[in-house]
Amino acid sequence: MSSQTQRTGPLSDSDVSIVARWFVETAISYLLYGVNVVISFTALYLLKSTSTRITRAQIGLFCLTILMLVMSTLSAFLTTAFILVEIPLNAINPPDVTSLLVDLNIVEIYAERLNCGEHGYYILTISL
């Protein structure tokens, strides 16, 4: 081992709490996302199979259900991407990813506002 290789010690208490919070946040996010997927596919199936003649209202509900599922998927994946980009910032010499974090945050806020089903999740994570 060379003398120039910098070794780091164990994680500090604050680092462990940050990683634990990220883990809980991701687990809750994907749990709620899974529930949302099941409910969305059930609604899509019921909209498609309830009658032989499809009305305009059913077409509208079908499209809105697909849009909400896409926004929910985008929100879940952007939250994970934001956390993964944020992890190297706890290093000794962190890379400059400020512009990427700002861009991810803007897209994530936009997706969350379009996806009205996750407000309870953020109330839950704020209380942690």
N, C-alpha and C positions, 0 to 999 in steps of 0.2 A: 504494500500500500504506500503510495507516494505521500509526501508531506503536504502537497498542495491540495489533496482531496479533502474537501470539507465534509465532516460528518455531523450529523444532527443528532441530538439526543431524543429522548422520548417526547411525546406530545405533551404540551402543557394542559392544564385543566380547562382553559378557555378553548383550546383547539378541540379537545375531546367533546366539550359541550356543543361546539359549532357542528362537528361531524354528526353527533347524535341528533341534533335538531334537524339537520339536512336529511338524515335517514328517516326520521319520523315524518317529516314533511313530504318526502317522496313516497313513503309507504301509504300515507293517508291519501295523497293525491291519486295514486294508481288504484287504491281500493275504491275510491269514489268514481274514478274513471271506469273501472270495471262494472260498477253498478249502473252507471250511465249507459254503457254499451249494451248491457242486457236489456235495460228498459227501452232504449232506442230501437234495438232490433225487434223487440216484442211489439212496439208501436208500429214499426214499419210493416211487420208481418200482418198485424191486425188491419192496418189501413189497406193493404194489398188484397187480403183474402176475405174481407167481410161481405163484399157484394160483387156482383158481376158487372155492374155499371159503375164506373168511377166518376164521381162528381168533381167539380172545380175545387170545392173545399177540401176534398180528400187529396187532390193533387197538391194543393197549397200546403196542407199539413205534412204530406210526404216530403216535399222539398224543404220545409222548415225543420223537420226532424233530421234530415240529412245534413243541413247547414249547422244545426246545433251539435251534431255528432262530430263534424269536421272541426268546429271551433273548440270543442272539448278536447279532441285529440291534439290539436295545435297547442292549446294551453298546457296540457300535461307534458308534452314533449319539450316545449319551450322552458317550462319550469326546471326540467331535468337538465337541459342544455345550459341554462343560467347557472345552476349549481356546479356543473362540471367545468364551466369556464371560470367560475369563482374559486375553485379549489387551489390552483397554482398561486393565487394571490396571498396565501398564507405561507409561502416559501420565504427563504431568506432574501433572495434577489428576485422579486416577483416580476413577471413580464408586464409590459404595458398593454393591457387589453381593455382600457377604459372605453374606447369608442365601440368596441364589440359589445361590452356590457350595456352601454347606453342603448345601442341598437336592439339588442335582445330584450331589454326592459321595455322599450317602446312597443315592440311587436307583442310582447307578453301582455302588457296593459290593454292594448287594442283587442287581443283575442279574449281576454277575461271580460272586457266590457260587452263584447258581442255574445259571450257565453254567460248567460244570466244564471246558470244553475250552480255555480261554485261559490256563491257568497257565503254560505254557511261554512264551507271549508276554510276560508280565510279567517272567519271569526274564531274557528276552532284552533288554527295554528297561531293566531295572535295570542290566544289565552295560554298557550304552552309556554 
